[in-house]
């Protein structure tokens, strides 16, 4: 029997668990119990204590305090006395565990800021019966540490050797520091990131309560350690300018580029969550376009942690999400000096975390730290400083997993690559992921009373995406797909894609002119007249200029001077004084470097459309504006100069289709006539296929029935083109089947005729590929 455990432990205990456990412990504990207890605290200071009594008393009192706190927590989660009794034997075994004793004794060490709750929880999970789900180790260990400090202060021997001055400062600390409270951290993450932020995307004012965890779809990634597609695929002369200004790394030969490009696209994609969970990828950079899901990924990781039960929190790394936009604002305002300082006292922090405890957690590797939006540190010099700070952070806390996100345009990988970061590119949502997204969206945003409407709108959105390669392309971007889903709820998604793009551009245009001027400390000018429509007009002019330069659409680049000039000329056309026009134009151009989703800065004084679709749309709109509004362009000029010069160039086909969808049917009829008159055999009848696609865009094709009928017969005839040589030109024949089915299959007046025709092809055509394509079109028809 160890009498000192009874005297200072069991006799003093208030809870019956503590009395019982310590009583049993005293019967069987080894004489080296104290040595095991202070094993992690065997410093020179402790070893100088020659008397056994102070250490025995401290051990007994600390054991009692810990067991009482365990009992209190079990009571707080709802256990009654009979249930508590079941834990007496298991807790006796638990408290005898040498690892547990070492952790309890470590509280006597001034250098230990936090106890190893992860190890306590791991050992605690072996207790039978299991601890309740709501049991919270943090609510035991934190008060225990405070009670140990009290034990030290009340012991003359311990107080003297364990730095009494430090303990007095701790006991009488005037400054109130935030608690390291994981439950509050969970709550803060849920409140900040739990719901998707959709208010700014819905112009009808509908309220949404869509949980991010329920909508999240893990995207696929490709490793991009050596090859950045969006950067290396721009024209060579612009790459050279980027290199000259230090915004692009060493030049690669065409052979090297082609090899890297092939390697990049041939690699198998994988789930981004697999990377996060793979210990090999301790340091990650996730790159992507605006709206591609970078921030959503980090928020998902943080939110997954909030699902953990309190008793399991110590077993998993704490997600620390630092939005670099908010951090750099605090840093520039002298509200923080570094990342830990920001997390303790910065404005806009989810839950303030005390530096001392956080430092200890990070040293133990008990966190995953995520730096979101490196591209949102807009000043290049400051961005380099932040990269240095991130690198230093990984050196200071080598056990911590770190993830950084950034837009790909303007990102330079070399420094973080040298710091052993792996780089991956988020891929667009594929067809299956798009369908899953749409299904979940409609399940979460419609109630049970709207079942029929939900089903109808879901199918309508799916068909709109399947029916257009251009819409399918932008649907791969999660932000744009969300916008399409919202628009689909508020209105019919038009067959005419132009309306969809126009509505999308209105939502994406975030040029805050007043903010642009304030940022540059320019005295405010009356800007009430610069509306979204004006910004759209500016983009039309920019797109029109870009299609006319030497690179045309292949370049998708425009120099800053040209952007500024176009904006200035537009403002002057609105009778704004030349002085004010120059100021506003320059401010807007600079603002494009900060917040944008349509036109973005790519470096070396050049800008580009973020999504090529919008370049095509604004260019088409520019031609239509000149045709319909200013009447600078006649129908003959539209046919000869626009369609005549570009129908052979597939890069222009989407623009030409958009034009057809934005003008009256009778003019499209003239354009289709013009295309049918061209000799397109050398171009594999590209003229007729384009004509069919243009007809598809027309809202009221019945107004040009005769022309449509003539085109239909020409396309049907192509299914039998050059049948004497069955092995050749199968591509022409199958494409004709596809265009006929897509353009005429939805029309009530021709539906039966086309179905009969497809059945005939599927059963008896000489070309196997034509038969197969006809069957595929019929199968799609049945599914619809």
C-alpha positions in Angstrom: 0.0 0.0 0.0 1.3 3.4 -1.0 0.2 5.6 1.9 1.0 8.9 0.3 -1.5 8.3 -2.6 -4.2 7.7 0.0 -3.2 10.7 2.1 -2.9 13.3 -0.6 -5.1 11.6 -3.2 -8.0 9.5 -2.2 -8.7 11.2 1.1 -8.8 14.6 -0.6 -10.8 13.6 -3.6 -14.4 15.0 -4.0 -15.6 12.5 -6.7 -16.2 8.9 -6.0 -14.4 7.8 -9.2 -11.2 9.5 -8.0 -11.5 8.0 -4.5 -12.1 4.5 -5.9 -9.4 4.6 -8.6 -6.7 6.1 -6.4 -7.6 3.6 -3.6 -7.1 0.7 -6.0 -4.0 2.4 -7.5 -2.4 2.7 -4.0 -2.7 -1.0 -3.5 -0.8 -2.0 -6.6 1.3 0.9 -7.8 5.0 0.4 -8.1 7.5 2.3 -6.0 8.8 4.1 -9.1 5.3 5.6 -9.8 6.7 9.1 -9.1 9.6 8.5 -11.4 7.3 7.4 -14.2 5.0 10.4 -13.5 7.9 13.0 -13.8 9.7 11.1 -16.6 9.2 13.9 -19.1 10.0 16.5 -16.5 13.3 15.1 -15.2 15.2 18.3 -15.6 18.1 19.5 -13.4 15.5 21.5 -11.4 13.4 18.4 -10.6 16.5 16.3 -9.8 17.7 18.8 -7.3 14.7 18.0 -5.0 16.2 15.6 -2.5 13.1 15.1 -0.4 10.6 12.6 -1.8 7.6 14.2 0.0 7.0 17.2 -2.3 7.1 15.1 -5.5 4.9 12.4 -3.9 2.4 15.0 -2.8 2.4 16.8 -6.2 1.9 13.4 -8.0 -1.0 12.4 -5.7 -2.7 15.8 -6.0 -2.3 16.0 -9.8 -3.7 12.4 -10.2 -6.7 13.4 -8.0 -7.3 16.6 -10.0 -7.1 14.7 -13.3 -9.5 12.0 -12.3 -12.0 14.5 -10.9 -11.9 16.4 -14.2 -12.5 13.1 -16.0 -15.5 12.4 -13.8 -16.9 16.0 -14.3 -16.7 15.6 -18.0 -18.4 12.2 -17.9 -21.2 13.8 -15.8 -21.5 16.8 -18.2 -22.1 14.5 -21.2 -25.0 12.9 -19.4 -23.8 9.8 -17.5 -25.5 8.9 -14.2 -23.9 7.3 -11.2 -24.5 3.7 -12.3 -23.0 4.4 -15.7 -20.0 6.2 -14.0 -19.3 3.1 -11.9 -18.6 1.1 -15.1 -15.6 3.3 -15.7 -13.8 2.7 -12.4 -11.8 -0.4 -13.5 -11.1 0.9 -17.0 -9.8 4.2 -15.6 -7.6 2.5 -13.1 -5.9 0.7 -16.0 -5.8 3.9 -18.0 -4.1 5.9 -15.2 -1.5 3.2 -14.7 -0.4 3.5 -18.4 3.2 4.9 -18.4 2.5 7.1 -21.4 -0.5 8.6 -19.6 1.6 9.2 -16.5 4.3 10.9 -18.6 1.7 13.2 -20.2 0.2 14.2 -16.8 3.7 14.8 -15.4 4.6 17.0 -18.4 2.2 19.6 -17.1 4.8 20.5 -14.5 7.3 21.6 -17.2 7.1 25.3 -17.9 8.2 24.7 -21.5 5.2 22.5 -22.3 2.3 24.7 -23.5 -0.2 21.9 -24.4 -0.5 18.3 -23.3 -0.4 15.5 -25.8 -4.2 15.1 -26.1 -3.8 13.1 -29.3 -2.0 10.3 -27.3 -4.5 10.6 -24.5 -7.4 10.2 -26.9 -5.7 7.3 -28.7 -5.2 5.4 -25.4 -8.6 6.5 -24.2 -10.2 4.9 -27.3 -9.2 1.5 -25.8 -11.3 2.0 -22.7 -14.2 -0.4 -22.5 -17.0 0.8 -22.3 -16.1 3.4 -24.8 -16.1 7.0 -23.8 -19.2 8.9 -24.9 -19.2 10.6 -28.3 -19.4 14.1 -26.7 -16.5 13.5 -24.3 -14.0 16.4 -24.9 -10.4 15.8 -23.9 -9.7 19.5 -24.2 -12.1 20.2 -21.4 -10.1 17.9 -19.2 -6.5 18.8 -20.1 -6.8 22.6 -20.1 -8.3 22.8 -16.6 -5.8 20.2 -15.5 -2.9 22.3 -16.6 -4.2 25.3 -14.6 -4.7 23.1 -11.5 -1.1 21.8 -11.8 0.1 25.4 -11.9 -1.8 26.0 -8.6 -0.2 22.9 -7.1 3.2 24.3 -8.0 2.4 27.7 -6.6 1.3 26.2 -3.3 4.4 24.1 -2.8 7.4 25.9 -1.4 9.9 23.4 -3.0 8.3 23.3 -6.4 7.6 27.0 -6.6 11.3 27.8 -5.9 12.8 25.5 -8.5 10.1 25.9 -11.3 10.6 29.6 -11.9 8.3 31.3 -9.5 8.6 34.6 -11.2 7.3 33.2 -14.4 4.4 31.5 -12.6 3.5 34.7 -10.8 3.4 36.5 -14.2 1.2 33.7 -15.5 -1.1 33.8 -12.5 -1.4 37.6 -12.5 -1.5 38.1 -16.3 -3.4 41.3 -17.1 -3.7 40.8 -20.8 -6.5 38.4 -21.7 -5.5 35.9 -24.3 -7.9 33.9 -26.4 -8.6 30.3 -25.3 -7.4 27.5 -27.5 -10.9 26.2 -28.0 -11.4 23.6 -30.7 -15.2 23.6 -30.3 -15.3 27.4 -31.0 -13.0 26.8 -33.9 -15.4 24.2 -35.3 -18.3 26.6 -34.8 -16.4 29.4 -36.5 -15.6 27.2 -39.6 -19.3 26.2 -39.9 -20.5 29.7 -39.6 -18.0 31.1 -42.1 -17.9 28.4 -44.7 -20.9 26.0 -44.1 -23.1 27.5 -46.7 -22.3 28.3 -50.3 -22.3 32.0 -50.9 -24.9 32.5 -53.6 -26.6 35.8 -52.8 -24.4 37.8 -55.2 -25.2 35.3 -58.0 -29.0 35.5 -57.8 -30.4 38.7 -59.2 -34.0 37.7 -58.2 -33.2 37.9 -54.5 -34.0 34.3 -53.7 -32.5 33.0 -50.5 -30.4 29.8 -50.7 -29.3 27.5 -47.8 -27.1 25.1 -49.7 -24.5 23.3 -47.5 -21.1 23.2 -49.1 -20.5 19.7 -47.7 -23.5 18.3 -49.5 -22.7 20.0 -52.8 -18.9 19.4 -52.9 -17.6 17.2 -55.7 -14.0 16.3 -55.5 -12.3 17.5 -58.7 -9.6 15.7 -60.5 -6.1 17.1 -60.9 -3.0 16.7 -63.1 0.5 17.2 -61.8 1.9 20.3 -63.3 5.4 20.4 -61.8 7.1 21.4 -65.0 4.3 22.5 -67.4 1.6 25.2 -66.9 -0.8 24.8 -69.9 -2.4 28.3 -69.7 1.1 29.9 -69.6 3.2 27.8 -72.0 0.5 27.8 -74.7 0.4 31.5 -75.3 2.2 32.9 -78.4 6.0 32.8 -78.2 6.6 36.6 -78.5 4.4 37.1 -75.4 6.3 34.4 -73.5 9.5 36.3 -74.3 8.1 39.5 -72.9 7.0 37.6 -69.7 10.6 36.3 -69.4 12.1 39.7 -69.9 10.0 41.1 -67.0 10.8 38.1 -64.7 7.3 36.7 -64.9 8.1 33.5 -66.7 11.0 31.1 -66.1 13.7 29.9 -68.5 12.8 29.4 -72.1 12.1 25.9 -73.3 12.6 24.6 -76.8 9.6 23.6 -78.9 10.7 20.0 -78.6 10.9 20.3 -74.7 7.5 22.0 -74.6 5.8 19.4 -76.8 7.3 16.6 -74.6 6.1 18.2 -71.4 2.7 19.0 -72.9 2.3 15.4 -74.0 3.4 14.1 -70.6 1.0 16.4 -68.9 -2.1 15.4 -70.9 -1.2 11.7 -71.0 -1.0 11.3 -67.2 -4.0 9.8 -65.5 -6.0 12.3 -63.5 -6.7 11.6 -59.9 -9.0 12.9 -57.2 -7.6 16.0 -55.4 -8.7 14.5 -52.0 -6.4 11.5 -52.7 -3.5 13.9 -52.7 -4.5 15.6 -49.5 -4.7 12.3 -47.8 -1.5 11.0 -49.2 1.5 11.4 -46.9 3.8 11.7 -49.9 2.3 15.1 -50.7 3.1 17.0 -47.5 3.4 20.3 -49.3 0.9 21.1 -52.1 0.2 24.0 -54.5 -3.3 23.7 -56.1 -3.6 25.9 -59.2 -6.7 26.7 -61.2 -8.7 29.3 -63.1 -11.1 31.8 -61.4 -14.1 29.9 -60.1 -12.5 26.5 -60.6 -13.0 25.4 -57.0 -9.7 26.2 -55.2 -11.2 28.0 -52.2 -14.1 25.6 -52.0 -11.6 22.6 -51.7 -9.9 24.2 -48.7 -13.3 25.0 -47.1 -14.4 21.5 -47.6 -11.3 20.1 -45.9 -12.0 22.4 -42.9 -15.7 21.6 -42.8 -15.0 17.8 -42.8 -13.0 18.3 -39.6 -16.1 20.0 -38.0 -18.0 16.7 -38.3 -15.7 15.0 -35.8 -17.0 14.1 -32.4 -15.4 16.0 -29.5 -13.6 12.9 -28.2 -12.0 12.3 -31.6 -10.8 15.9 -32.2 -7.3 15.3 -30.7 -6.8 12.4 -33.2 -7.0 14.6 -36.3 -5.0 17.6 -37.5 -6.6 21.0 -36.9 -7.4 22.8 -40.1 -6.0 26.4 -40.1 -7.3 28.3 -43.2 -5.6 31.6 -43.8 -7.2 33.7 -46.5 -4.2 35.6 -47.8 -6.4 38.5 -49.0 -7.4 39.1 -45.4 -4.0 38.4 -44.0 -2.2 40.9 -46.2 -4.8 43.6 -45.4 -4.0 43.1 -41.6 -0.3 43.0 -42.3 -0.4 46.2 -44.3 -2.4 47.9 -41.5 0.2 46.8 -38.9 -2.3 44.6 -37.1 -0.1 41.5 -37.3 3.6 40.7 -37.9 3.3 37.1 -39.1 0.9 34.2 -39.6 0.7 33.2 -35.9 0.2 36.8 -34.8 -2.6 37.1 -37.4 -4.3 34.0 -36.1 -4.2 35.3 -32.5 -5.3 38.9 -33.0 -6.1 39.6 -36.7 -9.3 41.1 -37.9 -11.4 38.7 -40.0 -10.0 35.5 -38.3 -12.5 32.7 -37.9 -11.5 31.9 -34.3 -8.6 33.5 -32.6 -6.0 31.0 -31.5 -3.3 31.9 -28.8 0.2 31.8 -30.2 1.9 29.8 -27.5 -0.5 26.9 -27.7 -0.7 27.0 -31.5 3.0 27.0 -31.7 3.1 23.9 -29.6 0.4 22.2 -31.8 2.3 23.1 -35.0 5.6 21.8 -33.6 3.8 18.5 -32.9 2.4 18.4 -36.5 -1.2 18.6 -35.2 -2.5 20.9 -37.9 -3.0 21.2 -41.6 -2.3 24.8 -42.6 -3.9 26.1 -45.8 -3.0 29.4 -47.5 -5.8 30.4 -49.8 -5.4 32.9 -52.8 -1.7 33.6 -53.3 -2.7 35.5 -56.4 -4.8 37.8 -54.2 -1.6 39.3 -52.8 -1.6 41.7 -55.7 1.7 43.5 -55.3 4.4 41.3 -56.8 7.0 42.3 -54.2 4.7 41.5 -51.4 3.7 38.2 -53.0 7.4 37.3 -53.0 7.6 38.2 -49.2 4.6 36.0 -48.5 6.1 33.1 -50.5 9.3 33.5 -48.3 7.1 33.5 -45.2 5.4 30.3 -46.3 8.7 28.6 -47.0 10.0 29.7 -43.6 6.8 28.4 -42.0 7.5 24.9 -43.5 11.0 25.1 -42.1 9.8 26.1 -38.6 7.1 23.5 -38.5 8.4 20.5 -40.4 5.7 18.1 -39.3 2.8 20.3 -40.6 1.0 19.6 -43.9 0.7 22.8 -46.0 -1.5 23.6 -49.0 -1.3 26.8 -51.1 -3.8 27.8 -53.7 -3.4 30.3 -56.6 -4.7 31.2 -60.0 -2.4 29.8 -62.6 -2.0 33.1 -64.6 0.8 35.1 -63.0 2.0 32.3 -60.8 5.7 31.5 -60.8 6.3 27.9 -59.5 10.1 27.9 -59.0 10.4 29.1 -55.4 7.8 26.8 -53.9 9.0 24.0 -56.2 12.5 24.5 -54.6 10.8 24.3 -51.2 9.6 20.8 -52.1 6.0 21.7 -52.9 4.2 19.5 -55.4 2.1 21.4 -58.0 -1.2 20.2 -59.3 -3.8 21.7 -61.7 -7.5 21.5 -61.0 -9.3 20.0 -64.0 -12.8 21.1 -65.3 -15.7 19.0 -64.1 -16.2 16.1 -66.5 -19.6 15.1 -67.9 -20.4 12.7 -65.0 -19.4 15.3 -62.3 -21.6 17.9 -64.0 -24.6 15.5 -63.9 -23.9 14.8 -60.2 -23.7 18.5 -59.5 -27.0 19.2 -61.3 -28.8 16.4 -59.5 -27.6 17.5 -56.1 -28.4 21.1 -56.8 -32.0 20.4 -57.6 -32.4 18.1 -54.7 -31.1 20.8 -52.3 -32.8 23.9 -53.8 -36.4 22.6 -54.4 -38.8 21.4 -51.7 -41.0 18.3 -51.9 -44.0 20.3 -53.3 -42.0 21.3 -56.4 -41.2 17.7 -57.5 -42.5 18.1 -61.0 -40.9 21.4 -61.6 -37.6 20.2 -60.1 -37.5 17.2 -62.5 -38.4 19.4 -65.5 -35.8 22.1 -64.8 -33.1 19.5 -64.1 -33.6 17.8 -67.4 -33.8 21.2 -69.2 -30.4 22.2 -67.8 -28.8 18.9 -68.7 -30.1 19.1 -72.3 -28.9 22.7 -72.6 -25.4 21.5 -71.7 -25.4 18.4 -73.8 -26.7 20.3 -76.8 -23.9 22.8 -77.0 -20.1 22.2 -76.8 -19.6 25.8 -75.8 -22.0 25.6 -72.9 -20.5 22.3 -71.9 -17.1 23.9 -71.8 -18.1 26.7 -69.4 -20.2 24.2 -67.4 -16.9 22.5 -66.5 -16.2 25.5 -64.3 -18.0 25.1 -60.9 -18.7 28.8 -60.5 -20.2 29.2 -64.0 -22.1 25.9 -63.6 -23.6 27.3 -60.4 -24.6 30.5 -62.2 -26.3 28.4 -64.9 -28.2 26.4 -62.3 -29.4 29.6 -60.7 -30.4 31.1 -64.1 -32.2 27.9 -64.9 -34.4 28.3 -61.8 -35.2 31.9 -62.6 -35.8 31.7 -66.3 -35.7 29.3 -69.2 -32.2 28.6 -70.3 -32.4 29.8 -73.9 -31.5 27.7 -76.9 -29.8 30.9 -77.8 -26.5 30.8 -76.0 -25.9 34.5 -76.3 -28.6 35.3 -73.7 -26.9 32.9 -71.3 -23.5 34.5 -71.8 -24.9 38.0 -71.5 -26.6 37.2 -68.2 -23.4 35.4 -67.0 -21.3 38.4 -67.9 -23.6 40.7 -65.9 -23.0 38.7 -62.8 -19.3 38.3 -63.3 -18.6 42.0 -64.0 -17.3 43.2 -60.7 -15.5 46.3 -61.8 -16.1 48.5 -58.8 -15.0 51.9 -60.3 -15.2 53.8 -57.0 -13.1 51.2 -55.3 -10.6 51.4 -58.1 -10.2 55.2 -57.5 -10.1 54.9 -53.8 -7.4 52.2 -53.9 -5.2 54.6 -55.9 -6.2 57.6 -53.6 -7.8 59.4 -56.5 -10.4 62.0 -55.7 -13.9 60.6 -56.4 -15.6 61.5 -59.7 -19.3 61.1 -60.4 -19.4 57.6 -61.8 -23.1 56.9 -61.6 -23.3 56.7 -65.4 -20.9 53.8 -65.7 -23.3 50.8 -65.5 -22.9 47.1 -66.2 -24.1 47.8 -69.8 -21.2 50.2 -70.2 -18.7 47.7 -69.0 -20.2 45.2 -71.5 -19.8 47.7 -74.3 -16.1 48.2 -73.3 -15.6 44.4 -73.5 -17.2 44.3 -76.9 -14.7 46.8 -78.2 -11.8 45.0 -76.6 -12.9 41.7 -78.1 -13.4 43.3 -81.5 -9.9 44.8 -81.3 -8.4 41.4 -80.3 -9.9 39.5 -83.2 -8.4 42.0 -85.6 -4.8 41.9 -84.3 -2.0 39.8 -85.9 -2.6 36.8 -83.6 -6.4 36.9 -83.9 -8.3 34.6 -81.5 -5.3 32.3 -81.2 -3.5 35.0 -79.1 -6.3 36.0 -76.7 -4.0 38.8 -75.6 -4.2 42.6 -75.6 -1.7 45.2 -74.4 -2.4 47.4 -71.4 -2.0 50.5 -73.5 -4.7 49.3 -75.9 -7.1 48.4 -73.1 -6.6 51.9 -71.6 -7.1 53.6 -75.0 -10.3 51.6 -75.7 -11.8 52.5 -72.3 -10.8 56.2 -72.7 -12.3 56.4 -76.1 -15.5 54.9 -74.9 -15.7 57.3 -71.9 -15.1 60.2 -74.2 -17.9 59.1 -76.4 -20.2 59.5 -73.4 -19.1 63.2 -73.2 -16.8 62.7 -70.3 -13.9 65.2 -70.2 -10.6 63.9 -71.5 -8.9 64.5 -68.2 -11.4 62.5 -66.2 -11.6 59.9 -68.9 -7.8 59.2 -68.7 -8.0 59.0 -64.9 -10.9 56.6 -64.9 -9.5 54.5 -67.7 -6.1 54.1 -65.9 -7.9 53.3 -62.7 -10.1 50.6 -64.4 -7.1 49.0 -66.1 -5.2 48.7 -62.8 -8.4 47.4 -61.2 -8.3 44.5 -63.6 -5.2 43.3 -61.8 -7.1 43.0 -58.6 -10.7 41.7 -58.9 -11.9 40.2 -62.1 -13.6 37.2 -63.6 -13.8 38.1 -67.3 -10.7 40.0 -68.3 -7.5 39.3 -66.3 -3.9 40.5 -66.2 -1.4 37.9 -67.4 1.8 39.7 -67.0 4.2 41.8 -69.1 1.5 44.5 -69.5 -0.9 42.1 -71.2 -4.5 41.1 -70.5 -6.6 38.2 -71.6 -10.2 36.9 -71.3 -10.2 34.4 -68.5 -12.6 32.1 -70.4 -12.3 32.0 -74.1 -16.0 31.6 -74.4 -16.4 35.2 -73.3 -13.9 36.4 -75.9 -16.0 34.7 -78.5 -19.3 36.0 -77.1 -18.2 39.7 -76.9 -16.7 39.5 -80.3 -19.9 38.1 -81.8 -21.9 40.8 -79.9 -19.7 43.5 -81.3 -20.5 42.4 -84.9 -24.2 42.2 -84.1 -24.1 45.6 -82.4 -22.6 47.1 -85.6 -25.3 45.4 -87.6 -28.4 46.0 -85.5 -27.7 49.1 -83.4 -25.2 51.4 -85.2 -25.9 49.9 -88.6 -22.3 50.3 -89.6 -22.5 46.7 -91.0 -25.0 45.7 -93.7 -26.3 42.1 -94.2 -24.1 41.8 -97.3 -21.0 42.9 -95.4 -21.9 40.5 -92.6 -22.1 37.7 -95.2 -19.1 38.6 -97.2 -16.6 40.0 -94.7 -17.5 38.1 -91.5 -18.9 34.7 -92.7 -17.2 34.8 -96.1 -13.7 35.4 -94.6 -14.0 33.0 -91.6 -16.3 30.0 -92.4 -13.2 27.9 -93.3 -11.6 28.6 -89.9 -13.1 26.4 -87.1 -11.8 28.7 -84.4 -14.4 31.2 -85.7 -17.4 28.8 -85.9 -18.6 29.4 -82.3 -18.6 33.2 -83.0 -20.5 32.8 -86.3 -23.1 30.6 -84.5 -23.5 33.2 -81.7 -24.1 35.8 -84.4 -26.8 33.7 -86.0 -28.5 33.3 -82.6 -28.5 37.1 -82.0 -30.1 38.4 -85.3 -33.5 37.9 -86.9 -34.3 34.6 -88.6 -34.7 36.2 -92.1 -31.1 37.4 -92.0 -29.9 34.0 -90.8 -31.7 32.6 -93.8 -29.7 34.9 -96.1 -26.5 33.7 -94.4 -27.5 30.1 -94.8 -28.2 30.6 -98.5 -24.8 32.2 -98.8 -23.1 29.3 -97.1 -25.0 26.7 -99.3 -23.7 28.6 -102.4 -20.1 28.1 -101.4 -18.0 25.2 -102.8 -17.0 23.4 -99.6 -15.9 20.1 -100.9 -12.2 20.8 -100.3 -13.1 21.8 -96.7 -15.1 18.6 -96.2 -18.4 20.6 -96.5 -17.6 22.7 -93.6 -19.9 25.4 -95.1 -23.0 23.1 -94.9 -22.2 21.8 -91.4 -21.8 25.4 -90.2 -25.1 26.3 -91.9 -26.8 23.5 -90.0 -25.3 24.7 -86.7 -26.4 28.3 -87.4 -29.9 27.2 -88.1 -29.9 25.4 -84.7 -29.3 28.7 -83.0 -32.4 30.4 -84.5 -35.3 30.9 -82.1 -38.0 30.9 -84.8 -36.8 28.6 -87.7 -40.3 28.3 -89.1 -39.9 31.7 -90.6 -37.3 30.3 -93.0 -38.9 26.9 -93.7 -38.0 26.8 -97.4 -34.3 27.5 -96.8 -34.2 25.1 -93.9 -35.8 22.4 -96.1 -33.2 22.9 -98.8 -30.4 22.7 -96.3 -31.9 19.5 -94.8 -31.9 17.8 -98.1 -28.3 18.8 -98.8 -27.2 17.4 -95.4 -29.2 14.2 -95.9 -27.5 13.8 -99.3 -24.1 14.0 -97.6 -24.8 10.8 -95.7 -24.4 9.0 -99.1 -21.3 11.1 -100.2 -18.7 9.1 -102.1 -20.2 5.7 -101.2 -18.3 4.1 -104.1 -15.3 4.4 -101.8 -16.8 3.2 -98.5 -13.5 3.4 -96.6 -13.2 7.1 -97.3 -15.1 10.2 -96.1 -16.9 8.3 -93.3 -16.3 11.3 -91.1 -18.4 13.5 -93.5 -21.2 11.0 -93.6 -21.4 10.6 -89.8 -21.2 14.3 -89.2 -24.1 14.9 -91.5 -26.2 12.4 -89.4 -25.2 14.3 -86.2 -26.1 17.7 -87.6 -29.5 16.6 -88.9 -30.4 14.9 -85.7 -29.4 17.9 -83.5 -30.9 20.6 -85.7 -34.2 19.0 -86.8 -34.8 16.4 -84.1 -36.4 18.7 -81.6 -38.9 20.2 -84.1 -42.4 18.9 -83.8 -42.9 19.4 -87.5 -40.0 17.2 -88.5 -39.5 14.9 -85.5 -41.4 11.9 -87.0 -39.6 12.3 -90.4 -36.2 12.5 -88.8 -36.8 9.5 -86.5 -38.0 7.4 -89.6 -34.9 8.5 -91.5 -32.6 7.6 -88.6 -34.2 4.2 -88.3 -33.6 3.6 -92.0 -29.9 4.6 -91.7 -29.5 2.4 -88.6 -30.9 -0.7 -90.4 -29.6 -0.5 -94.0 -26.9 2.1 -94.6 -23.8 0.7 -96.3 -21.4 2.6 -93.9 -21.1 0.8 -90.6 -20.1 4.1 -88.9 -23.2 5.8 -90.2 -25.4 2.9 -88.9 -23.7 3.2 -85.5 -24.1 7.0 -85.3 -27.8 6.7 -86.3 -28.3 4.2 -83.5 -26.6 6.5 -81.0 -28.8 9.4 -82.0 -31.9 7.2 -81.7 -30.8 6.0 -78.2 -30.3 9.6 -77.1 -33.8 10.3 -78.3 -35.3 7.5 -76.3 -33.4 8.6 -73.1 -34.7 12.1 -73.6 
